[in-house]
């Protein structure tokens, strides 16, 4: 018997509880080599959708099963294995059998594995490492801290590390919030535009990630206390949840790992637009493109599009003497008269009571057709022949008309 085979056989006896009987015959171990990549397993039902990292075109088998009996697998992995590392087991026909976890090392390059679930395993089956994508689907579906820790031990530079940091933060918040002392996020809401009037910044909800909510005071200040100490640094989005406000730009909060700290945040916001929207039609109900639309109180003018539609959401600034400035400000709710006009048509208006921070539908403005002098447009059945048969004198120039010569 080959010395290595004898040593492996001696190691199998205590692992498998074989108290007597001849040692198992030596099994020839196949040299690991490049093989065609197996077809990826279908995603489990309910698995978290993730971007797929680019996989190599060829998968390398890194070991083979030497002996299998019940829940005990002895395999040769020349490159070594980490405790709790997962392997995918393939049979000789390149069919995926299942997964096995490394339990402990038995000898140099020889490891005891435990199958995950129940599936047939035979000597000569080959082992491939669980891919990063497969492991990510599994741990995110299970959503347990220990699973995330094991994943990062095997894939320390994983592209999923930021996502895992967020999930660990959420688990910590669910199980240990508030924690004192803890991480503190202190910030202020501020308007990032001129609006021409006082706007209350109080009682706006501030949402950190998904679960942590605070409210602003009258000056827009907010304080989030008691966030637990984190295992990984994490970058989280912070937003405002209030019908009056929209975040002017994306703001993120960077929370450190392993320490309690205070983080300052500046959260700029803009007002949710107040919009007047409607259509200009002719007397038959057809849309009128190119019509001018304005309001009283005065807003910025708008032109209707091909469907006769318009939107007004800004207003001109008016100074103390009533002059209209080039600058503009957000529109607010109130009582409005909406006027419309197009050359060749009358001027008409409608009225509405508009609400702030929402889209307000304006009743249609209907314009009647007119000629340039404000007279009715003549019908097309006029008698042109009568004009041609008029006496010559009627068509002559009046006395004294025509060019004049300087004396």
Number of C-alpha atoms within 10 A of each C-alpha: 8 7 8 10 17 15 12 21 19 13 16 20 15 10 13 15 8 11 8 7 7 8 13 14 10 15 14 11 17 14 11 17 10 10 11 11 15 12 9 8 8 6 12 10 7 7 14 14 10 12 9 10 12 8 11 8 7 11 16 15 22 20 27 27 27 24 22 21 12 12 15 18 25 25 26 28 21 15 10 14 22 15 16 17 17 25 24 19 27 23 19 11 7 15 12 18 16 17 21 24 19 20 18 15 19 16 12 11 14 23 23 23 25 19 22 14 9 11 12 12 22 17 19 20 24 28 25 20 19 16 15 19 17 13 19 26 17 18 20 19 15 13 15 13 18 10 15 21 16 17 23 14 14 17 16 12 9 16 14 18 19 15 15 23 20 18 18 22 24 16 15 18 19 13 10 14 15 16 14 13 13 19 23 19 20 15 18 18 22 17 18 14 13 12 17 11 8 7 10 12 20 15 16 22 15 23 17 18 17 11 9 16 17 17 19 19 16 12 13 18 21 22 17 21 18 17 23 24 22 21 16 17 19 21 17 18 13 20 24 22 15 14 12 19 19 17 20 16 12 10 14 17 17 14 23 18 16 12 13 18 15 14 15 13 19 14 23 20 19 18 23 19 19 21 23 24 16 19 23 31 20 17 12 9 12 12 20 24 18 19 22 18 25 20 20 11 12 15 21 16 17 18 21 21 16 11 14 20 20 22 20 23 17 19 20 19 19 14 9 6 6 8 10 13 10 8 10 17 17 22 23 22 16 11 13 19 15 23 18 26 22 19 13 14 20 16 17 14 18 15 15 15 12 19 15 17 18 16 18 19 15 21 15 20 24 23 23 15 17 14 13 11 8 11 9 10 11 8 6 7 6 9 8 9 8 8 10 10 8 10 9 8 8 8 10 8 9 9 6 7 7 7 6 7 4 4 3
